[in-house]
Amino acid sequence: MKIAIANDVAMAAEALRRVVASTAEHQVLWIARTGAEAVRMCADNRPDLILMDLNMPELDGVEATRQIMEQSPCAILVVTGRPQDNVNQVFRALGAGALDVTATPVLQGKPDGDLELLAKIRTMDKLIRHSGGNQAMMPKTAAHANGNHHGSDTPEAPQRVTSLLAIGASTGGPMAVAKMLAGWKPPRGCAIVVVQHIDQHFADNFARWLGEHLEMPVRSAEDGDELAAGTVLVAKSNDHLTLDQNNRLRYDANPKDYAYRPSVDVFFRCVAQHWKGEAVGVLLTGMGRDGAEGLLAMRRAGQVTIAQDQASSAVYGMPRAAAELDAAQMILPLAKIGPVLRTTLGGST
């Protein structure tokens, strides 16, 4: 792959350059020292992948990501120092179209850091190839969620789960999920599960961040958890989240060669196979095709299926694949999915 680096810190940029140069599979195309320079250089010489820092002069990484996705769309991996300390910025960048996040390796640092970044780059390479290259990266137009809602810290008495909302998302997904669910209190007996493509080291942060935007509890799903009424459970592992015949959530490493981890397809297929109550599947913005076949399985099982439309998607890959398979009964703008869920499942605002 042709890889670009956007980082204003010379030592960090050199560390990234050395990691990329350590393998014959990739080459460094250019290095930008500011966000504005990254936007200009991407327009002149578009790479396959940009390693984007968050804190840069002129334009920060969030705004640079937004402008690149509007003007010269390509795959973007946020690579920044201590991403866990910049949670809001990270999710704004992911909402603007970045694919994932990882920590910046350091010069003369731990080899594990270099290996982790190379593993991320290999995953990005698979996603790009499976998605048809940079032409699959659509301009980013999705609205950001700006609500100040907070999840409840007071657990209610356990309720019997009678309905299930299964959500799958990738690029631009965190903001889309937050906007879709903001202000909604689901009806009694409704469980919600989110499978978002995100690094397992950042999944707990995602659950905490999402909980700050919603009127319901949000937590990471642990292996063996039962579905929880009125609670959002978020996949937290690079293994695939599954639902068994006893309605318990499990993690499974197989299929091991699948590029999308955790896989939306795997979870949606489990819902189609094992869930006997009312269910709604929603496939949101994302690069690639993950979730489309699983959404089709849900539709064939008689469950309600929804896909986000092109205009409101950060990247119209996964929802487009669902549309091509006729997997979605409804293809809707992001702003209209929430009201449809309220009509279909009930609940209050």
N, C-alpha and C positions, 0 to 999 in steps of 0.2 A: 504494500500500500504506500501511497504518497501521503506523508503525514506532516502536518504543520504544527507549530508550537506558538502559543500566544502567552507570554509570561514576561513581566518587566524585571524580574529578579534574575540577574545574570547567572548566579550559581544554580538556581532552579532550572532555568532554561538549558544550561549545560548538562545538568543531571538527566533531563528528559532527552536531550539530543544523544547522549551516550547510550541510554537504554534503547532508543530506536535504532541507533547505529550498530548495536551489538548483535543484530540479526540481519541476515542477507535478505529476509523477506520484505523489509520495509526500508524506506529512505525518507530523510528529512527534506521536505520541499522548501520550506522557509520558516523563519522565526520572526515573530512580531513582538515589539516591546510595549505596545499600547493596544487598547481595544480598538481604537479608530484605525490604527495601522493594520490590525488583523482583518477588519472589514474590507479595507482597500485591497489588501494583498489577496484575500479570498476572491474578490471580484476579478482580479487580474489573472490569478493562477489558482484555480480551485483545487484543493486537495481532496483526498478520499476521507480524511479524518483530521480534525483539529483537536489538539490537547489544550484546553482553554482554562486559564487561571481565572479566579473570580475578582481579585483585587488588582486592578490596573489603572493607570492614569488615562485621561481623556474620556474613555468609555470603560465602565467596569465589564466584567465577563458576562453579566446578565444582559446588559444592553447590547454588547457586541454579539452575543448569541442571537438575540432577537433580530438585529439588523441583518446578520448573515443569513438567518433562516428566511427572511423576507426577500433578500436580494440575490444571494448565491447559495442556495440551500446545500448543506453537506452534513455529514455525521460529525457530531461534537461530543467529546468526552470531557467533562469537567475534571481537571486535575489541579488540586489546590491543597495548600498546607492546612492540616487539621480541619477537614470539612465538617466534623462534628461540632466545631465552634461557630460555624457559619450556616446553620440550618436553614434560616429563612432565605438567604441568598442562594443556597443550593437548590431549594425547591422553586424559587423564582426562575433560575436557569433551566431546570428541568421543565418547568412550565413554558419556557420560551422555546424549547425544542431540543435541549441537550439530551443525549441518550442515557447517560449514567454518570456516576461520580466516583472518584477514587483519590487517595492521598498522593501528594507529590513525593517521589523518591528523592533522596538526598545524595550528594556526592560523597563517596566513601561511606555510604550507609549500609543498611542491612541488605543482603542479596534478596531476601524475601520481598522487599519493596519493589525491586526491579522485576522479579518474577511475577508479582501481582499485576503490575502495570502491563507487562507483556501478555499476560493472560487476558486482561481487559481488551487489549488491542486485537488479540486473536478473535475474541468474541465479537468485537465491532466489525472485523473483517468478514466473519460469517454472516452477520446481520446484513451488512451492505450487499454481499454477494447474493444472499437469499432474497433480498428486496429489489434486486435489479439495478443496483448502483445508486449514484447520487440523484438520478432523475426521479427516484422514488421519494426523495425528500421534498415535500410540498411546503409552500410558504406558510409561515406560522400566522394564524389569525385568531386563535382561541383566546377568549377573554380570561383574565386572571380572577381568581377568587380573592376578594378583599374583605370578607366578613370578619367580625370580631367575636364570633360565637365560640363557646367553649364546651367541651364534652363534660358531662356530669361526672363528679367523683363519688357519687352516692349510688352504690349498686342496688337495684331493685330485687325483690324476691324472685327466685327462678321461675320462669314461665315455660310452658311447653311450646316448642318451636313448631309453628304450623305453616310458615312461608319462608322462602329463602330468596334473597337478592344476591346474585353472583356477579361481580364486576371484574372485568379484565382491562388492563391499561398498560401502556408503555410510554413512549416519548410524549411528553406533555401531560402525562397522566395524573401526577399529584395535584396540580391545579384543577384539572378537569374533574377529578373525583371530589375534591373539596367543594367546588362550585355546584356540582350536581346534587350533593347531599346537604349543603348548607341550609340551615333553618328548618330542617325536616325532623320531626319526631315520628319514627316508624310505629305502626300499629302493634298492639300486643301480639306476641308470637312471631314477629318477623326478625329473622337473623340476616346479617349482612356479612359477606366475605369479599375481600378485595385481594386480587392477585395483580400486583404491580411489578413490572420488571425494574428491579433496583438492587444494588449491591447488598448482600446480606449483612455487611458491617454497618449499613446505614438504615436498615429496615426498621429497627426500633425507633430511630429518630423520626422516620416517616410516620409511624403510628402516633408518636407523641405530637408531632406537628399537625397531623390531620385532626387529632382530638381537640386541638385548640380552635379549629374552625367549625366544629359540629356541635349539635345539641344532644349528642348521645355518647356513651363511652366508646373509646377506641383502644384496642390493645393488640399486640402481636399474637398470632395463633401459635400455640405450643403443640408439639406432637401429642396426640391423644385427647386434645380438647374436644368437648362436645360443642355443637352449635349453640350460640347464646342469643336468646331473644333480646332485641333492643340494643345489641352491641355490635360494633364493627370489628371483625377479626381480620387482621392483615397478615398475609404470607410473609415470613421472616427469613427464609432460607434460600440458598441457591438450589436446594433440592426442590422437587415439585410437591406442591400441596395437593392432597387428595382427600376425597370424602368416601368413607367406607359404607358398607351396608347397614351399619349401626349408627350412621350419621355422626361418626367421629372423624376429626381431621387428623391426617397423618402426613408425614413427609417421606418421599421416596426418591432415591437418586436416579432411578430409571424412568425414562430412557436417558442414559448417560451422555449420548452424543447429540442431544437436542440443544440447539443454540440458545433457545429462549428458556431462561431459568430465573424464577419458577415459571412454568408453562401455564398459560391461560387455557390452552387446549386440554391439557391433562385434567385440570379442575372442572372445566365445563363438561367434559365427557363423564366424569364421575357423577356430577349432578344429574346428567341425563340418565345415567344407569341406575343410580341408587336412591335419588330423592323422590319420594312419592307424594309430597304435598305440593302446594302452589309454589312456582318458582319463576323468577324473571332473570334473564341473562342480559347483561349490558356490556358491549364491547366498545371501548373508547379509543381515542387517539393512540397511534403507535406505529413504529416502523416494522415492516415485515408482514407475516401472515398469521402469527400466533393468535389463536382464539377463534379463527373463522370456522374451522372444521368442528371445534367443540361447540360453538354457537349453533351450527347446523344440527349437531346431535341433540342439543336441547330443543330446538324447534321440532325435530322429528319425534321427540318424546312428548310433545304436546305442551311444552313450556313457552312462555312469552319471551321473545327475543328482540333486542333493540341494538342498533349500531349508530354511532355518531356520524354526522354528515361531513362532507369534505370541507365546507366553508369554515366550520368551527373547529376542525382538527388541527393540532400542531403539525402532525404528519399523517397523511391519509393513506396509511398502509394497511394496518389490521382491519379497520372498518371497511375499506374498499374490498379487501379479500372476502370479507363476509358478504358484502353486497354482490360480488361476482358469483358466490355460491348460493345466493338467495337464502342465506342463513338468517337474515334479520327480517322479522315481520314489519318492523318500523325502522326507518332511517331518519334521524331527527337531529336538528341543531342541539348543541349542548344545553342551551338555555331551556329547551322544551322537554328534555329527558326527565328532569326532576318532577315537573308537573304531571307527566304521564305516570311516573312511579307512584305519586300520591293518589292518582285516580285508580291505578291498577291494584296497588297494595293497601291503600288507605293511609292512616296516620294523620298527623296535624302539623301545622307550621307555627 
